[in-house]
């Protein structure tokens, strides 16, 4: 499951901690550069967004330049 992969978990936790359920592209690229210093951050972001969109974890908005969470998939309902 994608949520168990470090970078997806990092983005999901970042979105969950954000009061607006958003992460700015600049912040994401900085985090990716720190996490993967030998890789191209923009390329990783593109791959990350593609897989996240497929798995319905979060989406990227070009006009707003950032990730946006999908609350239903980030916080699945608890069954009592």
Backbone as ProteinMPNN parsed JSONL, in Angstrom:
{"seq_chain_A": "XXXXXXXXXXXXXXXXXXXXXXXXXXXXXXXXXXXXXXXXXXXXXXXXXXXXXXXXXXXXXXXXXXXXXXXXXXXXXXXX", "coords_chain_A": {"N_chain_A": [[0.844, -1.192, 0.0], [0.497, 2.237, -0.776], [0.564, 4.155, 1.258], [2.34, 3.24, 3.114], [4.83, 3.727, 2.176], [7.621, 5.767, 2.624], [7.771, 8.476, 1.511], [5.177, 9.007, 0.592], [3.789, 8.73, 2.979], [4.919, 10.856, 4.377], [3.956, 13.085, 2.901], [1.167, 12.732, 3.229], [0.935, 12.97, 6.016], [1.803, 15.607, 6.27], [-0.208, 16.983, 4.859], [-2.392, 16.322, 6.491], [-1.697, 17.655, 8.806], [-1.898, 20.255, 8.06], [-3.863, 23.158, 8.354], [-5.389, 23.96, 6.204], [-5.473, 21.806, 4.586], [-3.601, 21.606, 2.573], [-0.485, 21.643, 0.759], [2.155, 23.633, -0.18], [3.808, 23.846, -3.356], [6.516, 24.684, -3.387], [7.365, 24.086, -0.786], [7.045, 21.326, -0.786], [8.875, 20.572, -2.812], [11.251, 21.394, -1.592], [11.328, 19.665, 0.62], [11.488, 17.219, -0.718], [13.986, 17.523, -1.94], [15.638, 17.499, 0.301], [15.116, 14.948, 1.292], [15.751, 13.253, -0.835], [18.523, 13.854, -1.942], [20.118, 13.388, -4.226], [18.508, 13.16, -6.379], [16.207, 14.444, -8.892], [14.026, 16.795, -7.839], [11.646, 17.827, -8.987], [10.953, 15.863, -10.816], [10.491, 13.686, -9.109], [8.294, 14.696, -7.713], [6.387, 14.785, -9.774], [6.07, 12.018, -10.304], [5.212, 11.16, -7.789], [2.751, 12.538, -7.531], [1.359, 11.418, -9.676], [1.071, 8.691, -8.92], [-0.252, 9.046, -6.471], [-2.626, 10.234, -7.27], [-3.735, 8.149, -8.758], [-4.129, 6.301, -6.69], [-5.895, 7.723, -5.208], [-5.091, 9.353, -3.025], [-4.183, 11.996, -2.683], [-4.233, 15.139, -4.479], [-2.82, 17.207, -7.102], [-2.788, 20.652, -7.692], [-2.309, 22.691, -10.311], [-2.947, 25.472, -10.83], [-3.12, 26.434, -8.197], [-0.727, 25.675, -7.261], [0.16, 23.417, -5.587], [-0.192, 20.566, -3.337], [-3.243, 18.934, -2.521], [-5.306, 17.605, -0.116], [-7.397, 14.699, 0.083], [-9.797, 14.418, 2.037], [-11.473, 12.218, 2.755], [-10.005, 9.951, 2.007], [-7.632, 10.287, 3.339], [-8.253, 10.26, 6.009], [-9.624, 7.611, 6.881], [-12.865, 6.292, 7.755], [-13.533, 5.274, 11.102], [-14.467, 2.152, 12.308], [-16.596, 1.175, 14.764]], "CA_chain_A": [[0.0, 0.0, 0.0], [1.318, 3.437, -0.928], [0.681, 4.905, 2.518], [3.451, 2.693, 3.892], [6.071, 4.217, 1.59], [8.018, 6.95, 3.391], [7.463, 9.782, 0.918], [3.724, 9.171, 0.601], [3.422, 8.953, 4.379], [5.342, 12.221, 4.703], [3.006, 14.02, 2.283], [-0.141, 12.55, 3.874], [1.007, 13.586, 7.353], [1.881, 17.055, 6.057], [-1.559, 17.451, 4.519], [-3.251, 16.168, 7.67], [-1.308, 18.671, 9.788], [-2.188, 21.579, 7.519], [-5.243, 23.583, 8.615], [-6.098, 24.146, 4.936], [-5.37, 20.535, 3.859], [-2.809, 21.913, 1.381], [0.962, 21.818, 0.881], [2.66, 24.424, -1.307], [4.781, 23.171, -4.2], [7.87, 25.038, -2.956], [7.647, 23.323, 0.432], [7.179, 19.926, -1.193], [10.14, 20.417, -3.529], [12.329, 21.507, -0.598], [11.338, 18.424, 1.39], [11.987, 16.171, -1.606], [15.425, 17.742, -2.111], [16.289, 17.049, 1.534], [14.922, 13.514, 1.436], [16.419, 12.591, -1.962], [19.426, 14.904, -2.432], [20.76, 13.055, -5.508], [17.453, 13.014, -7.393], [15.562, 15.693, -9.324], [12.806, 16.964, -7.038], [10.485, 18.035, -9.857], [10.612, 14.548, -11.371], [9.909, 12.902, -8.018], [6.964, 15.245, -7.47], [5.51, 14.325, -10.848], [5.787, 10.598, -10.058], [4.44, 11.108, -6.553], [1.389, 12.991, -7.824], [0.722, 10.43, -10.555], [0.685, 7.522, -8.123], [-1.228, 9.463, -5.465], [-3.895, 10.449, -7.979], [-4.23, 6.813, -9.072], [-4.569, 5.68, -5.434], [-6.832, 8.657, -4.577], [-4.556, 9.803, -1.742], [-4.223, 13.458, -2.747], [-4.143, 15.62, -5.859], [-2.014, 18.403, -7.319], [-3.476, 21.718, -8.406], [-1.344, 23.583, -10.952], [-3.244, 26.889, -10.58], [-2.853, 26.777, -6.795], [0.662, 25.279, -7.037], [0.381, 22.617, -4.397], [-0.964, 19.357, -3.09], [-4.487, 19.101, -1.793], [-5.728, 16.315, 0.4], [-8.746, 14.18, -0.103], [-10.064, 14.08, 3.434], [-12.075, 10.894, 2.921], [-9.013, 8.895, 1.874], [-6.58, 10.502, 4.314], [-8.798, 9.876, 7.31], [-10.698, 6.66, 6.677], [-13.753, 6.215, 8.906], [-13.298, 4.217, 12.082], [-15.634, 1.322, 12.57], [-16.664, 0.91, 16.188]], "C_chain_A": [[0.886, 1.251, 0.0], [1.523, 4.196, 0.376], [1.858, 4.44, 3.367], [4.813, 3.113, 3.345], [6.377, 5.587, 2.194], [7.55, 8.269, 2.782], [5.961, 10.038, 0.855], [3.239, 9.455, 2.021], [3.766, 10.377, 4.798], [4.358, 13.253, 4.153], [1.622, 13.926, 2.945], [-0.144, 13.184, 5.259], [1.088, 15.108, 7.251], [0.528, 17.65, 5.721], [-2.485, 17.388, 5.728], [-2.952, 17.237, 8.718], [-1.642, 20.085, 9.338], [-3.64, 21.97, 7.805], [-6.067, 23.765, 7.336], [-6.102, 22.878, 4.087], [-4.634, 20.734, 2.533], [-1.323, 21.962, 1.739], [1.446, 22.545, -0.363], [3.759, 23.668, -2.05], [6.212, 23.456, -3.746], [8.284, 24.251, -1.709], [7.878, 21.859, 0.092], [8.521, 19.697, -1.88], [11.335, 20.52, -2.578], [12.456, 20.217, 0.201], [11.884, 17.275, 0.549], [13.494, 16.299, -1.816], [16.204, 17.292, -0.879], [16.242, 15.528, 1.671], [15.693, 12.72, 0.383], [17.403, 13.567, -2.609], [20.06, 14.623, -3.797], [19.762, 12.92, -6.657], [16.898, 14.386, -7.769], [14.197, 15.793, -8.654], [11.556, 17.089, -7.892], [10.014, 16.702, -10.44], [9.957, 13.649, -10.313], [8.494, 13.387, -7.736], [5.977, 14.759, -8.525], [5.108, 12.857, -10.631], [4.904, 10.433, -8.828], [2.982, 11.47, -6.805], [0.658, 11.976, -8.701], [0.237, 9.217, -9.77], [-0.376, 7.886, -7.093], [-2.598, 9.684, -6.086], [-4.539, 9.1, -8.282], [-4.815, 6.139, -7.823], [-5.575, 6.544, -4.675], [-6.394, 9.05, -3.163], [-4.591, 11.319, -1.62], [-4.09, 13.848, -4.207], [-3.266, 16.871, -5.913], [-2.828, 19.401, -8.117], [-2.427, 22.666, -8.974], [-1.676, 25.06, -10.702], [-2.919, 27.323, -9.141], [-1.454, 26.374, -6.364], [0.878, 24.53, -5.731], [-0.464, 21.364, -4.35], [-2.192, 19.687, -2.274], [-4.966, 17.727, -1.373], [-7.144, 15.964, 0.021], [-9.14, 13.62, 1.259], [-10.6, 12.665, 3.625], [-11.021, 9.786, 2.85], [-7.859, 9.067, 2.857], [-7.013, 10.021, 5.69], [-9.938, 8.882, 7.109], [-11.571, 6.559, 7.92], [-13.386, 5.053, 9.813], [-14.6, 3.449, 12.286], [-15.572, 0.849, 14.01], [-16.67, -0.476, 16.529]], "O_chain_A": [[1.899, 1.305, 0.697], [2.567, 4.819, 0.567], [2.32, 5.171, 4.244], [5.838, 2.877, 3.986], [5.507, 6.454, 2.266], [6.982, 9.099, 3.491], [5.521, 11.172, 1.044], [2.383, 10.314, 2.234], [2.989, 11.027, 5.496], [3.973, 14.186, 4.858], [0.985, 14.951, 3.189], [-1.104, 13.854, 5.639], [0.498, 15.815, 8.068], [0.16, 18.703, 6.241], [-3.274, 18.304, 5.957], [-3.852, 17.674, 9.435], [-1.665, 21.009, 10.151], [-4.552, 21.192, 7.527], [-7.296, 23.729, 7.378], [-6.667, 22.866, 2.993], [-4.976, 20.13, 1.516], [-0.952, 22.279, 2.869], [1.171, 22.112, -1.482], [4.543, 22.939, -1.442], [7.039, 22.544, -3.726], [9.427, 23.807, -1.602], [8.795, 21.228, 0.618], [9.225, 18.737, -1.566], [12.323, 19.806, -2.747], [13.564, 19.732, 0.434], [12.654, 16.452, 1.044], [14.2, 15.292, -1.863], [17.308, 16.763, -1.003], [17.208, 14.904, 2.11], [16.222, 11.646, 0.67], [17.148, 14.057, -3.709], [20.501, 15.562, -4.46], [20.146, 12.599, -7.782], [17.096, 15.366, -7.049], [13.321, 14.96, -8.886], [10.518, 16.518, -7.559], [8.813, 16.452, -10.542], [8.99, 12.943, -10.597], [7.589, 12.576, -7.54], [4.858, 14.365, -8.198], [3.935, 12.507, -10.762], [3.956, 9.648, -8.838], [2.079, 10.777, -6.337], [-0.524, 11.706, -8.49], [-0.898, 8.775, -9.949], [-1.305, 7.111, -6.866], [-3.617, 9.352, -5.482], [-5.741, 8.923, -8.088], [-5.86, 5.492, -7.89], [-6.058, 6.144, -3.615], [-7.199, 9.078, -2.232], [-4.979, 11.86, -0.585], [-3.863, 12.999, -5.069], [-3.009, 17.508, -4.891], [-3.479, 19.044, -9.099], [-1.739, 23.362, -8.227], [-0.772, 25.835, -10.389], [-2.493, 28.454, -8.911], [-1.029, 26.68, -5.25], [1.667, 24.945, -4.882], [-1.326, 21.132, -5.197], [-2.184, 20.597, -1.445], [-5.022, 16.8, -2.181], [-7.963, 16.82, -0.313], [-8.838, 12.47, 1.578], [-10.211, 11.984, 4.574], [-11.132, 8.786, 3.559], [-7.176, 8.095, 3.179], [-6.222, 9.445, 6.438], [-11.105, 9.271, 7.16], [-11.072, 6.724, 9.033], [-12.981, 3.987, 9.349], [-15.677, 4.031, 12.418], [-14.61, 0.202, 14.423], [-16.725, -0.822, 17.709]]}, "name": "protein", "num_of_chains": 1, "seq": "XXXXXXXXXXXXXXXXXXXXXXXXXXXXXXXXXXXXXXXXXXXXXXXXXXXXXXXXXXXXXXXXXXXXXXXXXXXXXXXX"}
